[in-house]
């Protein structure tokens, strides 16, 4: 995960990713509760994006810690799962947000 010539270079990205996905988790969780209270179907997308954001943070941290001890453990499959969890959480959040806004204004 780090650049080949600099150890711990990914740490600055890790902090930024953690902040972004904790914000996504917090906002998606609050909005999913709000959408469920209003009987909007967007609550499912928002709740699932909150779960995916937490999984992304945990899996990214685990992969980074393992790659610090042995860089060969960061395999293409682990990279694929990190990227897919991150993009899935982000896109589900965006879809849930847009769907919730559409349903809210179509009432």
Buried (B, 14 or more C-beta within 10 A) or exposed (E): BBEEEEEEEBEEEBEEBBEBBEEBBEBBBEBBEBBBEEEBEBBBBBBBBBBBBBBBBEBBEEBBEBBBEEEEEBEEEBEEBBEEBBEBBBEBBEBBBEBBEEBEEEE
